[in-house]
Amino acid sequence: MGTYTIDYHTGVMREVDGELDQVKRQAVSAIAYTQENVSIRLGGEVVTTARWYGLEPEEDDDVLTRVGDGFYQMWDDEIEG
């Protein structure tokens, strides 16, 4: 458990206490059509990022959520490399 910072890369940042999975859920619940990546940090270091793609996902894309005509890819710490 820790204090994480959700950075929406729009000037909006939120401090959230909890486990990383809880923080990810809170971050997704507030995602909007910003066309910006969303990062979660702990102690100033980026822990994970959901990347924005401004196009329709393809069948093999790892989609976290769709917004408008684009989508956010799954958190990069969850994607198999």
Disulfide bonds with the S-S distance in Angstrom:
none
